[in-house]
Amino acid sequence: MEYKVVFLNNKVEKDTLSFPKGILANFIHIVEMIEEFGSDLGMPYTSKVEKELFEIRAKGSEGIGCSFFCTTKGKQVVILHSFIKKTQKIPKKEIEIARRRLKEFKK
């Protein structure tokens, strides 16, 4: 069964699609793998951040793009928040945005 990857809203889609070209190309490749094999690809593509929150790690010559996502029972992957990582560790501010959007999405 194939999975479907969608964006939470237009802002998330715009932020994600504005990644630099190399990062965006890797992001699209990872999304294609998720659609075919599911969201549990593991490192270096995806990782679990916390209970219901996961991340796509898209690498390119320009750096690393991080996209937080959640999954639904209908084999749907919802991209909640995307940003370019500037440090090794994920900034708390970025996780908080993703948590807030996850909570809104679940309502």
N, C-alpha and C positions, 0 to 999 in steps of 0.2 A: 504494500500500500504506500502510496506517495503522500508526502507531507506538503503542506502549503505554507509558505512564508509570507506574512503580511506586515505592514507597518501599522502602529497604533493610530497614527494620524498623519496629516500632511506635513507638519513640522518635523516629525521624526524622519519621514521619508526624505524631506529636503536636506536635513542635517546629514543623513547617511549618504545620500547620493552626491553630496558636496565633498566627500573624502577626496584627497589627491588621487590621481589616476592609478598609480600602482597599488595603493591600499584598496581602492574601489574595485579594481580587477580581482584582487584576492578575496574581497568580501563577496563578490558575485560568485566566484568559484566555490566558496564555502557554502553559500546559500543553495547553489545547485546540488552540492553533496547532501545537505540537510534534506532537500526536497526528495532526493532519491533514497537515502539511507536512514533518515531520522535525525533528531537533534543531539543524540548522544554520541557524537564523533570523538570526543576526547581531545586531549592536547595533541598537537598545537592549535587545533581549530576552535574547539569549544571547551568551556570549563564551567563548573558549578561555582557560583559566587556564594549563594546561600540557599535555603530550602526550596524556594520556587523561582529563583532568579539565576539565570545563566548568562554567559557572555560568549560572543563570537570575537575571536582575536584575529583580525585581518592585518597581515604584515605586508609592507611594501618598502621600497627604498626610501620613502619619505617618513617612515615611522610605523606606528601601530595604531590601527583604528579599533575601537572597542564598541561593540553593540550589545546592550543588555536585552535579553528576551525571556519570555515565559512560554509555556506550552499549554495547549488546551486538550480536552479529551477527544476532540474531533481531528486530531493529528494536524493541528495548526500551530505554527510558531509565530508569535507576535513580537516584533521588534519594538521595544519600549523607549530606548534612548541610545544615542550614538554620539561619540566624541573621539577626538584624537588624544591618545595617551602621551603625556609629556614626561611622566615619571614611571619608574618600575611598578610602583604600587598604585592601585586604583584610588583616586581621590574620594574622600568620604562624600563630598558634595555631589559627585556623579552617581554614587550608589544611592544616595538619598533621593535624587530625581527619579531614578529607576524604581525604587521602592514605592514612591508616591504614585507613579503611573501604574505600577502593578496593582496597587490597592484600588485605584480608580477603575482600572480595567475589570477587576473581579466583581465590582458592584453591579 
